[in-house]
């Protein structure tokens, strides 16, 4: 049985669906991110899970018991969850120690036990030397650690994080990503993490749910999400990509200016009619002589239109000699092609993800 | 080589010269401003201290004034009474204000807009009008509440007596609780509701969250409110004079007033005013240092979606409490005041044959004094508002653009009168400018100067806040295109500041129209203002005419506050500037 289960959860404000029939299941100990642009409904979803917002449709269950439904909800204070807020919401009137102890005291734990657990927890987040400080005397990263300690120390059934790193500077943000993952590996708390930063989601999560316009577009492991995006939005939101549209006649798929054999693609590509693919810029190879044909790969003659040197790589814009299609290609810094030069572009169909047509328009 | 070092020296020299030239101009400006401030702020306070140490006739140094001022049990009792009044008012006002502020800021209590409006009404009601209302309500036996009580129970005499310390505390608390309300609710509005969410999700319910998280977070603001209402209460003159004197006890302010009865003993009054000044300065210092280590104000968070606490049936209880406080502070006193204003004799109650407009006719047509007082009030207040704002705008500009050295001294002097109780300031003005050489006693000038000093801090904080909202680059854009500083001020700054200056003008004008505690010491026979006239009428016991005059003052105040909120935005007076 899954730990947390969202079935058809919706939140409507007038005619606007902030959250639109979301289905999501988390296994015990799993770390799932809700990833999407601002306004996609991810924070509202999180607040529905926490119980701060009631859904207008659908139910949320934990361990088989209904927590939220349009008919009524268990209030946040009785869900045994904990949450980390965008502002951290560290209480400035209490010391670090008092902040972390708050949840344990509510559970009527004996003082010695509270003290021991708080001490242990502060040690885990490397904050034990600052236990008697007030939050105003801490840096952003330290406040973040207090928030983590306060949330985890009660061993919550579910841990909710609402863009916890968005107020930190870039270096600290990178460090805290790994910190959050480390704490998850240590405590194995079932976690829902809301973010708009794909790198954050990729580093921390077991699975990522990409959201757009209140809907979940795709839930998958980070690698699958990147390599096999199912919708145009997911392909475009995670990493850079080219969308190319072709028509299949059963033997080959014709694109604007070139064609690839149908047999090179899997079954998810329709054998007849239109097909749309997402091709990552660095999944294609650019070379100045026709490459020896590798298994399943096809080379197309192209002309270099634009280029930019970015140090770690080159960005090229090329177009097939026939046709008007333009493609972004990323190459190693050594591959130097002047503008206007003729070159060969090698496609590997395995790395081309077929995009659902309904979302491709 | 030689040429170069010569050039260098020339360059260096001309730099010094031009800096000297600039310094000259700015020093003159600084001297001019500091001279005005010394006249308005420094000198009166200094003269107060000095004259407390001088012999009345000779001006020789002496401690005799202090001996007279404190060598009397009745005088000491008045000090104790003031403390009791201050503490009682501060606590009662907190009891009134904090639950209402919490309910409005954090919960789903119905009727919030109305309650807010009523708190605003309590805020603009002068305390002495509230006191008169309460005399009509709870005067022994004749007061409305006592009559209702006697009618209901058949008792032979009433149970309320406003002429008591308890009565005085109640009257002052119902008019000063808006201070605590403003402090608390603006602090509550700043606290991110994520602070409460964080406690909820860890398992804390509404009550515990409120007691452990929300209220501790705004404790500094509540203490600020307690301190302000304490200071208001001990500096107040009108309400104590109306209630304590008939009740045959004194507080510091009424005792000070008695030093001014013939023969005027300014030196003893000055000595006796010292504790009031000291306590005020001390309390403000205390409030500053209270914010200390925990840094409450620095942590606010972005807030995001604000969640109102659902109180369920309790929201009606909260509304009931809020309306009860509004009844004590606004509904009941205003009702009986209006009744009296339109009554032939207020004790005859609500009936058509008791209805008359004669009180207003008497004030506005038959009698000359009232017309003069009304005219005086509005002219003096308007001039005061213009003077205070012109001066403070000039200083705020000079300070914010760092045009002169030591500009912080100017800013400090502008806000310094804030810690001087009005009654103490008035005695200082009297000591400094009533006698020759200036001999301003009984002139409009001394009243306007006194008012200007008294309300300079309000004018300064609003002008400085307005200026801070304007990016200096707005002016720099004028200057880089070739316009001078004065052109930039005239064409860009003043137009941009119009609204906040209008707001500041009203913020000074309204308290000036109702100012009593400094006016009572500075008026002469021809410069009486409404507040002083009200006080005189109360000594005659003519409550009908008195109420009518109060109603005129209130209508004028409400009209101006109404225009203000139209022009500047709703409840601009309830905002906290600092």
HADDOCK unambig.tbl for C-alpha pairs under 7 A between the chains (distance, minus, plus):
assign (segid A and resid 76 and name CA) (segid B and resid 200 and name CA) 5.87 0.50 0.50
assign (segid A and resid 76 and name CA) (segid B and resid 201 and name CA) 5.07 0.50 0.50
assign (segid A and resid 77 and name CA) (segid B and resid 200 and name CA) 4.67 0.50 0.50
assign (segid A and resid 77 and name CA) (segid B and resid 201 and name CA) 4.86 0.50 0.50
assign (segid A and resid 77 and name CA) (segid B and resid 202 and name CA) 6.14 0.50 0.50
assign (segid A and resid 77 and name CA) (segid B and resid 203 and name CA) 3.79 0.50 0.50
assign (segid A and resid 77 and name CA) (segid B and resid 204 and name CA) 5.55 0.50 0.50
assign (segid A and resid 77 and name CA) (segid B and resid 205 and name CA) 6.17 0.50 0.50
assign (segid A and resid 78 and name CA) (segid B and resid 203 and name CA) 5.84 0.50 0.50
assign (segid A and resid 80 and name CA) (segid B and resid 202 and name CA) 6.91 0.50 0.50
assign (segid A and resid 80 and name CA) (segid B and resid 203 and name CA) 6.84 0.50 0.50
assign (segid A and resid 81 and name CA) (segid B and resid 201 and name CA) 6.08 0.50 0.50
assign (segid A and resid 81 and name CA) (segid B and resid 202 and name CA) 6.76 0.50 0.50
assign (segid A and resid 82 and name CA) (segid B and resid 201 and name CA) 5.38 0.50 0.50
assign (segid A and resid 82 and name CA) (segid B and resid 202 and name CA) 5.66 0.50 0.50
assign (segid A and resid 83 and name CA) (segid B and resid 198 and name CA) 6.72 0.50 0.50
assign (segid A and resid 83 and name CA) (segid B and resid 201 and name CA) 6.67 0.50 0.50
assign (segid A and resid 85 and name CA) (segid B and resid 194 and name CA) 6.87 0.50 0.50
assign (segid A and resid 87 and name CA) (segid B and resid 301 and name CA) 5.12 0.50 0.50
assign (segid A and resid 87 and name CA) (segid B and resid 302 and name CA) 6.48 0.50 0.50
assign (segid A and resid 89 and name CA) (segid B and resid 194 and name CA) 5.65 0.50 0.50
assign (segid A and resid 89 and name CA) (segid B and resid 195 and name CA) 4.71 0.50 0.50
assign (segid A and resid 89 and name CA) (segid B and resid 198 and name CA) 6.46 0.50 0.50
assign (segid A and resid 90 and name CA) (segid B and resid 195 and name CA) 6.94 0.50 0.50
assign (segid A and resid 91 and name CA) (segid B and resid 195 and name CA) 6.52 0.50 0.50
assign (segid A and resid 92 and name CA) (segid B and resid 294 and name CA) 6.44 0.50 0.50
assign (segid A and resid 92 and name CA) (segid B and resid 296 and name CA) 5.84 0.50 0.50
assign (segid A and resid 92 and name CA) (segid B and resid 299 and name CA) 6.64 0.50 0.50
assign (segid A and resid 93 and name CA) (segid B and resid 216 and name CA) 6.65 0.50 0.50
assign (segid A and resid 93 and name CA) (segid B and resid 217 and name CA) 6.09 0.50 0.50
assign (segid A and resid 93 and name CA) (segid B and resid 294 and name CA) 6.18 0.50 0.50
assign (segid A and resid 93 and name CA) (segid B and resid 296 and name CA) 6.74 0.50 0.50
assign (segid A and resid 103 and name CA) (segid B and resid 202 and name CA) 5.25 0.50 0.50
assign (segid A and resid 103 and name CA) (segid B and resid 203 and name CA) 6.88 0.50 0.50
assign (segid A and resid 106 and name CA) (segid B and resid 203 and name CA) 6.72 0.50 0.50
assign (segid A and resid 106 and name CA) (segid B and resid 204 and name CA) 6.92 0.50 0.50
assign (segid A and resid 134 and name CA) (segid B and resid 294 and name CA) 5.93 0.50 0.50
assign (segid A and resid 136 and name CA) (segid B and resid 294 and name CA) 6.38 0.50 0.50
assign (segid A and resid 136 and name CA) (segid B and resid 295 and name CA) 5.65 0.50 0.50
assign (segid A and resid 136 and name CA) (segid B and resid 299 and name CA) 6.84 0.50 0.50
